[in-house]
Amino acid sequence: MNMQNPTRFYLSLFVAVVLAYLTLPVVGQDSAPSADWTLSRLDSVGGHQTTKLGNPRIVGASPDQAMEFDGASAIVLDTNPLAELKQFTAEVVFRPVAGGAKEQRFVHFQEDGTENRLLFELRLIDGDRWFLDTFIKSGDGNYTQFADKFPHPLGPWYHAAVVMDGKTMRHFVNGVEEMATPVTFAPQKAGKTSIGVRLNRVSWYSGAVRRVRVTPRVLRPEEFLKP
């Protein structure tokens, strides 16, 4: 080591350390889910105590357990994983069944004190098919994606996602984009989540939900959960 010019040596060392730090991958809040809930217990979901409505039940065997709703049951959580998120990907793995209401709200995120919300909804058609209907209210904006041109058969497990990049709302079923809508969006604040019904106790869901995940960034379809 040539120490004839120690100042130059230590300056070079400092620059090398800074460059190495700047090239490290960023891992933290931007990439960690704000919620990753496996619905395998009735008393709590993701560490949050549940308020049970009716008689939801756990079905299946680990690791494929799910919460089943009979069209008159649901759970409510005193948390809103969308709070403060300018961008997000909200996902749900679910299985709708025959015999339910024509309109069903099966995941609902809403901030306290306002109507700002995100809804995952399904519409039954012809008794044996369904399509995804997603909705965001943000301030004065009401944005509906009514995907009636994309029917799906009842029976299998499905994955649905709403992706918000701050300017456009998109929704997907099993990784396929069905609709995209320009939006004027502001992040929600703290609030509540319901699974199996809308928070105001209307539009009950018939079927099962296995997992709900919210990630504070835009995910690519290949990064989505699998049904």
N, C-alpha and C positions, 0 to 999 in steps of 0.2 A: 504494500500500500504506500503510495506516494503522499506523504503528509507535508511536502514543502509548502503547499498552499491550503491550510486547513479550512479557511473560510470557503474557498471554492468547493472543497470536498463535501463539507456539511450542507452547503446550498444544493449541490447535486443530489445528495442523499435525501434532503427534504422534498425536492421536486419529485424524486422517484416514489417516495412514500405517498405523496398527494395523488399522483397519477394512478398508483395502484388502488388507492381508496376509491377514486372516482370511477374505476372500471369494475368495482364489485357489483354483483347483481343486487337489485333492490328487493328485499323481502320484508314485508311488514304489513301495515294496515291496508295498503293499496291492493295487496294480493290475498290477504286472509279473509275468509268469509265473515260477515257480520252475524250470520246465522247459518248453522248446518245441523238441521234437526232431523233425527231419525225417530219416527213415531212408534216407539216400542214399549212405552209406559203410559199409563193413564194419569198418574199423579204429577208427572213433570215432563217437559219437553225442552231439551237443550238447557237444562238447569233452571228453567222457569216453571213455577208451580202452575198447574192448569186449573181452570174453572170448568167443570164438566156440565154440559147441558144434555139432558136425556141420558142415554146409555151407550156411549161409544164403547167399543171393545177392541182388544188386541187379537189379531189373527196371524196365523203362520208361525213358522219356527225361525229362530235366529240363524243367519243374519238377515233373513227376508221377512221379518215381522212388519206388520203395518197396523194402522188404526182404521177400523171399519165403522162407517156411519150408516144408519138405517133410514135416513130421511127425516129423522126427528131428534138427532143428536149432534153434538159438536163439542169443541173445546175452545176456550178463550185464554189468551196469554197476555199478561200485562207488560208487553214489550213490542216495539216496532223496529225491526231490523233495517228498515229503509231510512230511519232518522239520520239527517245530515248528509245523505248520499246524493251527490250531483250526478253520478253515473252508477249504474248497477245492472246486475243480471239476477233476476228472481226466477227460481226454478221449483217445480213440483213434480214428483213421481206419483202417479195415481192410477186408479182403475175404476171407472164408472160402471154401474150395473143397470140392468133393466128395471123398470117399475118405479123409477123416481119421477120427480116433478119435471115439467118441461124446461123450466129455468132453474139452474142450480148454481149458487155461489160457493165455491169450495175452498178458496184461500182469500183472505181479506186483510190488508194492511192499511191502517188509518191513523193519522195524527190526532191527538186529543184536541177537542175544542173547535175543530173545523170539519169540513167535508172532504178535505184532501185525502185521497186514498188510491190504492191499487187493488183491483179485483181480478181474480181468475174465475171465470164463469164457464159453464157449459150449457148447451141447448140440445135437448133430445129431439130427434126427428124420426118419424116412421116407426117409433118404438124400439128400434134396434141399432140406431146410429146417433152420433152426436157431433157437434162442432164446437170449437173454442171461441169464446167471446171474452175479450179482455178490455179493461177500462181503467183509465187514469183520470182523476180530477186533480188539477193543480191550479189554485187561484180561481180565475174566471174561466179557465179552459176545461173542457170536457172532451175526452178523447176515447172513442170506442173503436175496437177492432172486431167486427162481427163477421167471422170467417165462414159464412154459410156455404161458400163455394168449395170448402174443404171438409167434407164429412168423413167420419171415421167409424168403424164398427165397434160396438160394445164388446167387452170380454177381455182383451189383452190389457197389460200394463202400458201406460203411456208416460212420456215426458213432455212437459210444457214449460216454456220459458218466455218471460218478458224481458227484453233488453232495452235499456235506456242509456243513450250516450249524451243526454243533455239537450239534444235537438230533435231526435227522432225516437219514436217508440216502435219496437218491432216485436212480433211474437212468432214463436216457433212451436211445432209439434214434432216430436221425435227428430229434432235437428233440422227440420225443413222450415224455412221461413214462409209464413202464410200471408202476413200483412205488415205494412210499415206506414207510419203516420207522422208527419211533422208535428212537433209540440212546442209549446212555451212552458218550460218546466222549472219549478223551484223545489229544492229538497224538502221533504217532509220533516216534521219535528217528532219528538217522542210521542208514543201512542200505544195502540193495542193491535193484536193479531187475532183473527178467528180462523179456525179450520173446520169445515163442515157446514158452515152457514155464514151469511152476512152478519156483521156485528150487530145490526138492529133486529136480528132473529127472524129474518125472512129468507126465502129461497134456499131451503135445506138441501143437502147433498146426500145422494145414495151411492155408496161405493167405498173404496179404501184409499188411504194416502200413506205412502211409505216414507217419503222424505221431502223436506223443504229446505232449500238453500238460497241465501242471498249473498252475492259477492259484490264488493264495491268497485267493480270495473266491468267493462264490456268483455264478455267471454266469446270466444269463437265457438261455433257449433261442435267442433271436435273436443272442446273442453267441457261440454255439458255433461251432466249426470246421465247415466244410462237407465232406460226404463226397466 
